[in-house]
Amino acid sequence: MPHRSASNASPFALPDHAVIELIGPDAEAFCHAQFASDVKSLAPGQWQWSAWLTPKGRVIALFALCRISADRLVLVLPDAPVGEVVTGLQRFVFRKKVQVRLSSLQVSGVFAQAAAAAGDRLAGDDETGFELDRSDAGQPRHWRLQTLPAAADDNAASCWRACDLRCGLPRLDPAQREQWTPQQLSLERFAAYSVKKGCYPGQEIVARTHFLGKAKRQLVLMEATAGVSPGQRVGDGEREVGDVVSVASEGPTRLLLAVMPLERNASTWKIADANAQELALRDPLAR
């Protein structure tokens, strides 16, 4: 994929993204108990990838978790139904001193290096907006979070999604939520879950899979010769062995992420009438 030009790198809306805020003296403890990453290791001004799981260890939502201050954390969700996530999290508040609410911040993308944010350090404030570095080894880019929406650009938003797939970030459509464990989605590449922290929903499944070496599948990037859809099976011509999780278009190129066996021999795969070839994933944390 050629780099998007930084010379005309203007913010564009990412309408499938949303922001949730958790505010209060118990915000850190609440997030640490609910989410799969080590939230307590996150200092103010930093962000990390994280996930919210079902008790059976299936991914409900994958998101960027930002610590704005000691008692305020922000979730940037690429795909999850934000209203359902807010309602679901509110069920676990009980008497904790934390508010869970939809934020007024809008998410936009920019195909250029951030002015001040770098790596896991975010930059900005509520008045000017926030920046998060989303660059990887193949493409400089960043998120902007601000109250004013950016202009719509369907082509740029499509390219953004394709960049996500190229670095192995699963964009989960509704039918793909609560279907896959963090290991099956290769979320260790994003450091999005911990096997050493205390309990959180699904922790027992995640830890058992890790320590007993029971992970048998992983996420694989492919390019297909025709359009495919999430949920379609991937086969070698004789049997079906994998499942399409996410798809994106990059001009004429059709990209997909599929959950596949760790041990596989075929070089070309079949998805309905399409052929698909495996591609190398880019390192999402090599900024």
Secondary structure, 3 states (H helix, E strand, C coil): CCCCCCCCCCCEECCCCEEEEEECCCHHHHHHHHECCCHHHCCCCEEEEEEEECCCCCEEEEEEEEEEECCEEEEEECCCCHHHHHHHHHCCCCCCCCEEEECCCEEEEECCCCCCCECCECEEECCCEEEEECCCCCCCCEEEEECCCCECCHHHHHHHHHHHHHCCCCCCCHHHCCCCCCCCCCHHHHCCCCCCCCCCCCHHHHHHHHHCCCCCEEEEEEEECCCCCCCCEEECCCCEEEEEEEEEEECCEEEEEEEEECCCCCCEEEECCEEEEEECCCCCCCC
